[in-house]
């Protein structure tokens, strides 16, 4: 999460097996992102930048598969379907394939290029594993039958633990229409504080992270009052509804014009690189040590090294949790005026409902965008 908050551009994050407490995913809320998941025991989720307008497709999503539609704003490939999936190793692989097939059938029916990020719990030489198991064979058949493209490149393990030399159970795939949208696929070999390594790739999407904002605390209210006070509304002995509507629009435009002069809008980058307020030098140092221990354990493969790494990782997580908690207590204790009360209410409201999903239209078909969903509401 710290890496995400430090990013200077939005990142679409496909998650599997997130930390869940009392049916809710914890420790993943961050500014200008929507955490999208489904079901009471989510094992997959997508952290979507709000500039991409990710919309959940509820009809094909559940605890293990989160499917969202995003707008790339690229001609002929405007909307694409993105899937984060967890393929439970204890489930029958044929039932799993049938679920994946229903998702791809939806994508084809709605002409949606598709990108899949899967914790497949399966091995295949097709995506870089040293061998192929039964689950891998079943997924290979599914991939070939649906003309999917495997985006994995190389043989760098995506799963590394002390009991194994490293395997590749994680698969990134896409439909042929989406292949040209994906590039620079790689496994980030830095410690991710998890047995699974981060898989990173670029998606060609056009977006604007800059918005115009006004800080009303810095408004020149004298100038605002002078401008508004000089606006003259015409006297009319009789008013019609059309006249009232026109005068209201006129008045609103003058108020906006005055506010823009008294408080000029400034362009702000919503995803500007910024350290969280609770981050400190001690955390930075121990994180570096954790990553160093991980590299030693990975390279030497000794159980003693893995034990030392896990112990230090545990200390880091405890320290992280403690500092976050202390930062929150400090913030709450300083709430003494209206301004800070407003900030507190804003922070408490972060655990809001996920963005609206796609509904079925009047023809019984699932809509492909939010506007059609809204129009279909009786």
C-alpha positions as CSV (number, residue, x, y, z in Angstrom):
1,X,0.0,0.0,0.0
2,X,2.9,2.4,0.7
3,X,4.3,1.7,-2.8
4,X,0.8,2.5,-4.2
5,X,0.5,5.8,-2.3
6,X,4.0,6.7,-3.5
7,X,3.2,6.1,-7.1
8,X,3.1,9.2,-9.4
9,X,0.5,7.6,-11.7
10,X,-2.6,5.6,-11.1
11,X,-2.3,1.8,-10.8
12,X,-5.0,-0.8,-11.4
13,X,-4.4,-3.5,-8.7
14,X,-5.7,-7.0,-9.1
15,X,-5.8,-8.7,-5.7
16,X,-6.2,-12.3,-4.6
17,X,-6.5,-13.6,-1.1
18,X,-6.6,-10.2,0.6
19,X,-6.8,-9.8,4.4
20,X,-10.4,-10.2,5.4
21,X,-11.9,-9.4,8.8
22,X,-15.6,-9.9,9.6
23,X,-16.4,-10.2,5.9
24,X,-14.6,-7.0,4.9
25,X,-11.2,-6.4,3.2
26,X,-9.0,-4.5,5.6
27,X,-6.0,-2.1,5.2
28,X,-6.6,-1.4,1.5
29,X,-8.4,1.9,1.4
30,X,-6.5,4.7,-0.2
31,X,-7.2,8.1,-1.6
32,X,-8.7,8.4,-5.1
33,X,-9.2,4.6,-5.4
34,X,-12.2,2.4,-5.2
35,X,-11.9,-1.1,-3.6
36,X,-14.2,-3.3,-5.6
37,X,-15.2,-6.7,-4.4
38,X,-18.3,-8.9,-4.0
39,X,-19.7,-11.5,-1.7
40,X,-19.5,-12.0,2.1
41,X,-16.1,-13.7,2.0
42,X,-14.1,-12.0,-0.8
43,X,-11.0,-13.8,-2.0
44,X,-10.5,-11.5,-5.0
45,X,-10.8,-7.7,-5.4
46,X,-9.7,-4.9,-7.6
47,X,-8.3,-1.6,-6.4
48,X,-9.4,0.8,-9.2
49,X,-8.3,4.4,-9.7
50,X,-11.4,6.6,-9.8
51,X,-10.2,8.2,-13.0
52,X,-10.8,4.9,-14.8
53,X,-14.4,4.7,-13.7
54,X,-14.4,1.0,-12.9
55,X,-17.9,-0.5,-12.8
56,X,-18.6,-3.9,-11.2
57,X,-20.4,-6.5,-13.4
58,X,-22.4,-8.1,-10.6
59,X,-24.0,-10.8,-12.7
60,X,-20.6,-12.6,-13.3
61,X,-18.8,-11.6,-10.1
62,X,-18.6,-13.4,-6.8
63,X,-16.3,-14.1,-3.9
64,X,-13.5,-15.5,-6.1
65,X,-14.0,-13.5,-9.4
66,X,-14.3,-9.8,-9.6
67,X,-15.1,-8.4,-13.1
68,X,-15.1,-4.7,-13.8
69,X,-15.6,-2.7,-17.0
70,X,-13.2,0.3,-17.4
71,X,-13.0,2.9,-20.2
72,X,-9.7,3.1,-21.9
73,X,-10.8,6.0,-24.1
74,X,-9.0,4.3,-27.0
75,X,-10.8,4.2,-30.3
76,X,-12.4,0.8,-31.2
77,X,-11.4,-0.5,-27.7
78,X,-13.1,2.0,-25.5
79,X,-14.4,-0.4,-22.9
80,X,-12.6,-3.5,-21.6
81,X,-13.4,-6.2,-19.1
82,X,-10.8,-6.8,-16.4
83,X,-11.0,-9.9,-14.1
84,X,-9.2,-10.7,-10.9
85,X,-9.7,-14.4,-10.1
86,X,-8.7,-16.8,-7.4
87,X,-8.9,-20.5,-8.5
88,X,-9.3,-22.5,-5.3
89,X,-7.0,-25.5,-5.5
90,X,-9.6,-27.6,-3.5
91,X,-12.3,-26.9,-6.1
92,X,-12.9,-29.2,-9.1
93,X,-11.0,-27.8,-12.0
94,X,-13.8,-28.5,-14.5
95,X,-16.3,-26.5,-12.4
96,X,-13.7,-23.7,-12.3
97,X,-13.3,-23.7,-16.0
98,X,-17.1,-23.6,-16.5
99,X,-17.1,-20.4,-14.3
100,X,-14.3,-18.8,-16.4
101,X,-16.2,-19.8,-19.5
102,X,-19.3,-18.0,-18.4
103,X,-17.3,-14.8,-17.9
104,X,-15.7,-15.0,-21.3
105,X,-19.1,-15.7,-22.9
106,X,-20.3,-12.4,-21.3
107,X,-17.3,-10.6,-22.7
108,X,-17.9,-12.0,-26.2
109,X,-21.6,-11.2,-26.1
110,X,-20.9,-7.6,-25.3
111,X,-17.8,-7.3,-27.5
112,X,-15.5,-6.5,-24.6
113,X,-11.7,-7.1,-24.9
114,X,-10.7,-9.0,-21.8
115,X,-7.7,-9.1,-19.4
116,X,-7.5,-11.8,-16.7
117,X,-5.2,-11.8,-13.7
118,X,-5.5,-15.2,-12.0
119,X,-4.0,-16.9,-9.0
120,X,-4.6,-20.2,-10.8
121,X,-2.9,-22.6,-8.4
122,X,-1.9,-24.6,-11.5
123,X,1.4,-25.3,-13.3
124,X,2.0,-25.4,-17.0
125,X,5.0,-24.9,-19.2
126,X,2.7,-22.7,-21.2
127,X,3.2,-19.9,-18.6
128,X,6.8,-20.8,-17.6
129,X,6.5,-23.6,-15.1
130,X,9.0,-26.4,-15.2
131,X,6.2,-29.0,-15.5
132,X,2.5,-29.3,-16.2
133,X,0.0,-30.8,-13.7
134,X,-3.6,-31.9,-14.2
135,X,-5.0,-28.5,-13.3
136,X,-2.6,-26.9,-15.7
137,X,-3.7,-29.2,-18.5
138,X,-7.4,-28.3,-17.9
139,X,-6.5,-24.6,-18.0
140,X,-4.4,-25.1,-21.2
141,X,-7.5,-26.6,-22.9
142,X,-9.6,-23.6,-21.8
143,X,-7.0,-21.1,-23.0
144,X,-6.7,-22.8,-26.5
145,X,-10.5,-23.2,-26.9
146,X,-11.0,-19.5,-26.2
147,X,-8.0,-18.2,-28.3
148,X,-6.6,-16.5,-25.2
149,X,-3.1,-15.0,-25.2
150,X,-0.7,-15.8,-22.3
151,X,1.1,-12.6,-21.2
152,X,3.5,-14.3,-18.8
153,X,7.1,-14.1,-20.1
154,X,10.2,-15.9,-18.8
155,X,10.5,-18.4,-15.9
156,X,10.9,-16.1,-12.9
157,X,8.8,-17.7,-10.1
158,X,5.7,-15.8,-9.0
159,X,5.4,-17.8,-5.7
160,X,8.4,-18.2,-3.4
161,X,8.5,-19.8,0.0
162,X,11.0,-21.6,2.1
163,X,9.5,-25.0,1.3
164,X,9.8,-24.6,-2.4
165,X,12.4,-23.4,-4.9
166,X,9.7,-21.2,-6.5
167,X,6.7,-21.9,-8.8
168,X,4.5,-20.1,-11.2
169,X,0.9,-20.6,-10.3
170,X,-0.1,-17.0,-11.3
171,X,-1.3,-16.4,-14.9
172,X,-2.0,-13.2,-16.8
173,X,-4.0,-13.7,-20.0
174,X,-6.1,-11.7,-22.4
175,X,-8.3,-12.0,-25.4
176,X,-6.7,-11.3,-28.8
177,X,-8.4,-7.9,-29.0
178,X,-6.7,-6.8,-25.8
179,X,-3.2,-8.1,-26.6
180,X,-1.9,-4.8,-28.1
181,X,-3.1,-3.0,-24.9
182,X,-0.7,-4.9,-22.7
183,X,3.1,-4.5,-22.5
184,X,6.2,-4.7,-20.3
185,X,5.0,-7.8,-18.3
186,X,7.3,-8.7,-15.5
187,X,7.7,-10.3,-12.1
188,X,8.9,-7.8,-9.5
189,X,11.5,-9.8,-7.5
190,X,11.5,-7.4,-4.6
191,X,10.0,-8.6,-1.4
192,X,6.2,-8.1,-1.4
193,X,5.7,-9.1,2.2
194,X,3.9,-12.1,0.8
195,X,4.7,-15.5,-0.6
196,X,3.4,-14.2,-3.9
197,X,5.5,-11.7,-5.9
198,X,4.0,-8.7,-7.6
199,X,3.2,-9.1,-11.3
200,X,3.4,-5.8,-13.1
201,X,2.5,-4.8,-16.7
202,X,1.3,-1.7,-18.5
203,X,-2.1,-1.2,-20.0
204,X,-2.6,1.4,-22.7
205,X,-5.2,3.7,-21.2
206,X,-5.9,7.4,-21.8
207,X,-6.7,9.2,-18.6
208,X,-6.3,12.7,-17.1
209,X,-5.1,12.7,-13.5
210,X,-5.3,16.5,-13.3
211,X,-8.4,18.2,-12.0
212,X,-9.2,21.9,-11.2
213,X,-9.8,22.4,-7.5
214,X,-10.5,25.4,-5.4
215,X,-9.4,25.9,-1.8
216,X,-12.2,27.9,-0.3
217,X,-10.2,28.6,2.8
218,X,-8.0,30.9,0.7
219,X,-11.0,32.8,-0.9
220,X,-10.8,36.5,-1.0
221,X,-14.4,37.0,0.3
222,X,-14.2,40.8,0.1
223,X,-13.6,40.6,-3.6
224,X,-16.3,37.9,-3.9
225,X,-18.9,40.1,-2.1
226,X,-17.9,43.2,-4.1
227,X,-18.4,41.3,-7.4
228,X,-21.7,39.7,-6.4
229,X,-23.0,42.9,-4.8
230,X,-22.5,44.6,-8.2
231,X,-24.8,42.2,-10.0
232,X,-28.1,43.9,-10.9
233,X,-31.2,41.7,-11.4
234,X,-34.0,43.3,-13.5
235,X,-37.2,44.4,-12.0
236,X,-40.3,42.7,-13.4
237,X,-43.9,43.3,-12.2
238,X,-44.8,39.7,-13.3
239,X,-42.7,36.6,-13.5
240,X,-43.2,33.5,-15.5
241,X,-41.5,30.1,-14.8
242,X,-39.3,30.6,-17.8
243,X,-38.2,34.0,-16.6
244,X,-37.4,32.6,-13.2
245,X,-35.3,29.7,-14.7
246,X,-33.3,32.2,-16.9
247,X,-32.7,34.5,-13.9
248,X,-31.6,31.6,-11.7
249,X,-29.1,30.4,-14.4
250,X,-27.9,34.0,-14.8
251,X,-27.4,34.4,-11.0
252,X,-25.6,31.0,-10.8
253,X,-23.2,32.0,-13.6
254,X,-22.4,35.3,-11.9
255,X,-21.7,33.6,-8.5
256,X,-19.4,31.1,-10.2
257,X,-17.7,33.9,-12.1
258,X,-17.1,35.8,-8.8
259,X,-15.9,32.7,-7.0
260,X,-13.4,31.9,-9.8
261,X,-12.0,35.4,-9.5
262,X,-11.9,35.4,-5.7
263,X,-10.6,31.9,-5.5
264,X,-8.8,31.0,-8.8
265,X,-9.0,27.2,-9.6
266,X,-5.7,25.4,-9.6
267,X,-4.8,22.2,-11.4
268,X,-4.0,19.4,-9.0
269,X,-2.6,15.9,-9.8
270,X,-4.8,13.4,-7.9
271,X,-2.0,10.8,-8.0
272,X,1.0,13.0,-7.1
273,X,3.7,11.0,-5.3
274,X,3.3,11.6,-1.6
275,X,4.3,9.7,1.5
276,X,1.6,8.9,4.0
277,X,1.6,11.1,7.1
278,X,2.4,8.1,9.4
279,X,5.5,7.0,7.4
280,X,8.8,7.6,9.1
281,X,12.6,6.9,8.7
282,X,12.4,3.9,11.1
283,X,9.9,2.2,8.9
284,X,11.9,2.9,5.8
285,X,15.0,1.4,7.4
286,X,13.3,-1.8,8.6
287,X,11.6,-2.3,5.3
288,X,15.0,-2.1,3.6
289,X,16.3,-4.8,6.0
290,X,13.2,-7.0,5.3
291,X,13.9,-6.8,1.6
292,X,17.6,-7.6,2.2
293,X,16.7,-10.6,4.3
294,X,14.3,-11.8,1.6
295,X,17.0,-11.6,-1.1
296,X,19.5,-13.6,1.0
297,X,16.8,-16.3,1.7
298,X,15.9,-16.4,-1.9
299,X,19.4,-16.7,-3.2
300,X,20.7,-19.2,-0.5
301,X,17.6,-21.2,0.0
302,X,18.4,-22.1,3.6
303,X,15.7,-22.6,6.2
304,X,17.6,-20.5,8.7
305,X,17.6,-17.6,6.3
306,X,13.8,-18.0,5.6
307,X,13.1,-18.1,9.4
308,X,15.1,-14.9,9.9
309,X,13.3,-13.2,7.1
310,X,9.8,-14.3,8.4
311,X,10.7,-13.1,11.9
312,X,11.8,-9.7,10.7
313,X,8.8,-9.4,8.4
314,X,6.5,-10.1,11.4
315,X,8.3,-7.3,13.4
316,X,7.9,-4.9,10.5
317,X,4.2,-5.6,10.2
318,X,3.7,-5.2,13.9
319,X,5.6,-1.9,13.8
320,X,3.6,-0.7,10.8
321,X,0.3,-1.5,12.6
322,X,1.4,0.2,15.8
323,X,2.6,3.4,14.0
324,X,-0.7,3.7,12.0
325,X,-2.7,3.3,15.2
326,X,-0.7,5.9,17.1
327,X,-1.0,8.3,14.1
328,X,-4.8,7.9,14.2
329,X,-4.9,8.5,18.0
330,X,-2.9,11.6,17.6
331,X,-5.1,12.9,14.8
332,X,-8.3,12.2,16.8
333,X,-6.9,13.9,20.0
334,X,-6.3,17.1,18.0
335,X,-9.9,17.3,16.9
336,X,-11.0,20.5,18.7
337,X,-12.5,22.8,16.0
338,X,-14.9,22.6,13.1
339,X,-12.1,22.1,10.6
340,X,-10.7,19.1,12.2
341,X,-14.1,17.6,13.0
342,X,-14.9,17.9,9.3
343,X,-11.6,16.0,8.5
344,X,-12.5,13.3,11.0
345,X,-15.9,12.8,9.5
346,X,-14.3,12.5,6.1
347,X,-11.9,9.9,7.2
348,X,-14.6,7.9,9.0
349,X,-16.6,7.9,5.8
350,X,-13.9,6.2,3.8
351,X,-15.4,2.7,4.3
352,X,-18.2,3.5,1.9
353,X,-20.2,1.3,-0.3
354,X,-18.4,0.2,-3.5
355,X,-19.3,2.0,-6.8
356,X,-22.6,1.0,-8.4
357,X,-22.6,-2.1,-10.5
358,X,-24.2,-2.9,-13.8
359,X,-27.9,-3.9,-13.8
360,X,-30.1,-5.7,-16.3
361,X,-31.9,-3.5,-18.7
362,X,-35.6,-3.7,-19.6
363,X,-34.7,-6.3,-22.3
364,X,-33.3,-8.6,-19.6
365,X,-29.7,-8.2,-20.8
366,X,-26.9,-7.0,-18.5
367,X,-25.9,-3.5,-19.4
368,X,-22.4,-2.8,-20.5
369,X,-22.1,0.7,-18.9
370,X,-23.4,2.6,-16.0
371,X,-25.5,5.1,-18.0
372,X,-27.5,2.3,-19.5
373,X,-28.0,0.8,-16.0
374,X,-29.4,4.1,-14.7
375,X,-31.7,4.5,-17.7
376,X,-33.0,1.0,-17.1
377,X,-34.2,1.8,-13.5
378,X,-38.0,2.0,-13.6
